[in-house]
Amino acid sequence: MKWRNKIVLIVLLAGFAGLSLFTACNQSGKSTAGANGDTLKGKITLSGAFALYPLAVKWAEEFQKLHPRVTVNVSAGGAGKGMTDALSKMVDLGMYSKSVSPEEQAKGAWWIAVAKDAVLPTINANNPVLADLKKKGLTRQKFYDIFISGTIKTWGEAVGNNSKVELNAFTRSDACGAADMWAKYLNNKKQEDLLGLGVNGDPGVADAVRRTPAGIGFNNLGFVYEMSTRKIYAGLEIIPIDLNGNGMIDPDENFYGSMDQVMKAINDGKYPSPPARDLYFVSGGKPGNKLVQTFLKWILSDGQKYVTEAGYVTIKPEQISTELQKLN
């Protein structure tokens, strides 16, 4: 979709550094009631995870079309910011892309799952051992030895050939769900255990890998695939994960050709979880604002039709029912 392209273009033009704030708001300036005498009005504020930001913008746009006197402001700055802003009540809802910890629960965090996403290992399209990577993939242990132990330092060591090209690993400098989930996949580690040059934001990591032939990083689904074509963004490639550890990518492990193939693999449970995971809205206690409640109920009902279109995976009907009960 064009709106996703515009979002990424805006981030690219900003240089991928220090960019945290975006706004999706009602630009009509209308103060009249909406269709069928709609009188819903007010402002909803969201901040947080880059992983959820594009979908939240889409939801904001569509909700404002239904309710012209409602403004929904959305800013991206990482999952950590989303949780902090929500707990301090700086925003109505925080966008969060990892499990809510017991410590956060003790501080009053309330959460609701709204969609699913996944983190994918990314490399430059001109990687020196691309053909071997496509054929063999990498096991979880090899990713561990790149990002955690640091014992794999060259691409030859990664794929088992004589390449002496050194790996350039990139990780996230901002507290985020993508890094947390990627580290959790690597033998239950934490974001601070990840090796590599820290880069701010999902777009920042994608750009760093795109500019570095020997680069390796990890990105959320929506920053790997281009929405209008559902294909991988130019300059990027994905390292297939050798799930069964047999040293080659079998046909049932080769599902990275398009966004829709990966989404199906996530939905079917073929892609590991983590790094596949639920995405959440969080707040400091159950939202008491009727407008926010209406927005969340719409997201879990009619708003779900935009999830797949936006490049995410819908949560299953039984989970939607459970999440809706949290609002009652």
Summary of the structure (lengths in Angstrom):
residues: 328
radius of gyration: 20.0
end to end distance: 34.1
largest distance: 70.7
contacts: 1136
relative contact order: 0.18
helix: 38%
strand: 20%
